[in-house]
């Protein structure tokens, strides 16, 4: 993971992805477009240096000290 901090919205998107929400559900929950969720998700993948959502979840749990 880079040292670049997450924006508040990236944190919200990340948290919903960790709960198992799909992009469409994240968009509906946050009142933003599907495309915006895709952009935030892409930013998260880059910031965590991972290739997909499964790797993102694993990285977050590893960084937060939780078992994956």
Buried (B, 14 or more C-beta within 10 A) or exposed (E): BEEEEBEEBBEBBBEBBBEEBEBEBBBEBBEBEEEBBBBBBEBBBEBBEBEEBEEBBBBBEEEEEEEE
